[in-house]
Amino acid sequence: MQSMMKSVARGLAALSDLALWLAGLAMVAMTLIVGAQVFFRYALNSSLVWSEPVSVLLMGWFIFLGSAVGTREGFHLSFDLLSSLVSPQVRLAMESLSDAIVLVFGAAMAFYGWQLGAAAWGARMPALGLPDGISMVPVVLGGGLVVLFSLERLLRRFAGLDTASTSVAHQKTSEV
């Protein structure tokens, strides 16, 4: 099981790295669009009508993809005082319970994001002409990735492997 989990981890590391790059690109694009909007409004006395809805869409992408990567990497905030006071077996059980709760939360994000997106698909964003439900796509994909990465953490722990990631982002931060 360990060799299979290591193979799966390589694929999920690539998926995590892709999500991280997409989140980073969305953040840079949003920053450039907001900067362009400020320039157009104050320097040219004009406005880019599409800048706000596009910025909000991009923000959704970097928030939900970034949170999924944070789930895989174990970078989310946690309260470690109690886990440092208990035995290693209890700590593993607590970490597994935490990952299971995050998995359920990710499933709820994906499920309810899908429902909300489907319900809003018929409406249009006035400035863009796109379906309003498109804003739920990052919620659904981010939730799906949270489920996938939480499941990976649970299975790695069950197989006796460390839950630390093998992604490029984790390796770079580990070297520092």
Secondary structure as the mmCIF struct_conf table of DSSP 4:
data_model
#
loop_
_struct_conf.conf_type_id
_struct_conf.id
_struct_conf.beg_label_comp_id
_struct_conf.beg_label_asym_id
_struct_conf.beg_label_seq_id
_struct_conf.end_label_comp_id
_struct_conf.end_label_asym_id
_struct_conf.end_label_seq_id
HELX_RH_AL_P HELX_RH_AL_P1 GLN A 2 ALA A 43
BEND BEND1 LEU A 44 ASN A 45
TURN_TY1_P TURN_TY1_P1 VAL A 49 TRP A 50
HELX_RH_AL_P HELX_RH_AL_P2 SER A 51 GLU A 73
TURN_TY1_P TURN_TY1_P2 GLY A 74 GLY A 74
BEND BEND2 HIS A 76 HIS A 76
HELX_RH_AL_P HELX_RH_AL_P3 LEU A 81 LEU A 85
BEND BEND3 VAL A 86 VAL A 86
HELX_RH_AL_P HELX_RH_AL_P4 PRO A 88 ALA A 120
TURN_TY1_P TURN_TY1_P3 TRP A 121 GLY A 122
BEND BEND4 ALA A 123 ALA A 123
STRN STRN1 ARG A 124 ARG A 124
TURN_TY1_P TURN_TY1_P4 PRO A 126 LEU A 128
BEND BEND5 LEU A 130 LEU A 130
STRN STRN2 PRO A 131 PRO A 131
HELX_RH_3T_P HELX_RH_3T_P1 ASP A 132 MET A 136
HELX_RH_AL_P HELX_RH_AL_P5 VAL A 137 PHE A 158
TURN_TY1_P TURN_TY1_P5 ALA A 159 GLY A 160
BEND BEND6 SER A 167 SER A 167
HELX_RH_AL_P HELX_RH_AL_P6 VAL A 168 GLU A 175
#
